[in-house]
Amino acid sequence: MNRIAITLVSALLIAPLSALAESMKSEAPANAGVYFVQPTDGATVDQTFKVVFGLRNMGVAPAGVEKAGTGHHHLLIDTDIPSDLSQPLPATDHVKHFGGGQTETEITLSPGKHTLQLLVGDHMHVPHNPAVVSERITVMVE
């Protein structure tokens, strides 16, 4: 009986916190969009190549700077959009953070087929509501 009571109390405490986290997400401006300027979908690239990010109806601000209508880029390499967009994006080999407000980078990938996707995060690396995410593109690395 104690386990059931503890589980019930835990669920009742966690649900409001989850709702609070969702309500604290930064709102994305209307018609905000992120896209790749370079490379284009289906491009063949060298192992080290330039990636240029595009953003529309939104501004770029470094991580830590809380300003409405802004965010910074995250580059997802060979991975899916995280299922829980209420949490800060992880920094991994597959999720690159550009918290300095960068709008381009050079990356090095192994030869073969790779996917790239952009996701804009707010001052705390949390995706906006709704999420500002690019189409996933594929590049062939020589």
Summary of the structure (lengths in Angstrom):
residues: 142
radius of gyration: 17.9
end to end distance: 61.9
largest distance: 62.6
contacts: 406
relative contact order: 0.25
helix: 15%
strand: 38%
